Amino acid sequence: EIIAPSLDGGFAKVGNYEIVECGAQTLHVAKVVQSLLNILLAIDVVMSTHSRLANTASGPIQLLSVGQGLSAFFRDAVLVRVQEVIKMILKGQFLAPDSAATPKIQCITDTDAVAFRNLFDFEEYAFGLDKTVFITTRFFDVPLFTPGTRECPVIGKSNRGFTGNQKSFDNYQTYVLISALAQLYLDPTHQDPYAFDWNECNDLTGDNAISNPKSYQLLAAYVQQSCTQIPVSGI
């Protein structure tokens, strides 16, 4: 069960996540965090109760969606390891020796964002760094997800890859924040370039998929929108 946001002035907490320096947007950010944790909780419950998700061909739509989403974005990865990352995000708990650290979500100014951009290569809306997810002002230009929205990818006839509008899996605040949070819990020594396009993510194998923040975002979007189609193989 995800704890509802608790507010104290400009400070909020959702589960183990502290939301700081977001001013009038504090409650809004807290609700976005609560929403994404609920999506990941639903995925975790399905993964915990069904051991053969990759072979799922029938059943309730959420079971199908989780099974097919895992097949699409973590197709030959060890699913126990995928679930470990999802559980870390849900609990807001790092591995030892940092298990006592509290993850933060912090809003930053445009000036701060420019300074970070000069030092790091990161997503322009939100990014994870040193146990904190930083939210830029551009994050609030991205819309909230509207419940009931369903804009799933389709399978292209020529290359058998995903076609359609990937913005429906990218341009919502909940999805942006899932990708940024995943960055906090993934292997910081991972050297391979991150994949961003849904076909690039579908083509990742094993550890590369597990270490790719975007893959968790796409899985969450896929499940929330009750999608079930996947390419036969990578592009």
Helices and strands as residue ranges (DSSP letters): E 6-8, E 11-14, E 17-20, G 23-25, H 26-49, G 53-55, H 61-73, H 79-91, E 104-107, H 110-119, E 126-129, E 132-135, G 137-141, E 154-155, E 162-163, H 167-170, H 173-185, H 198-202, H 206-210, H 213-224
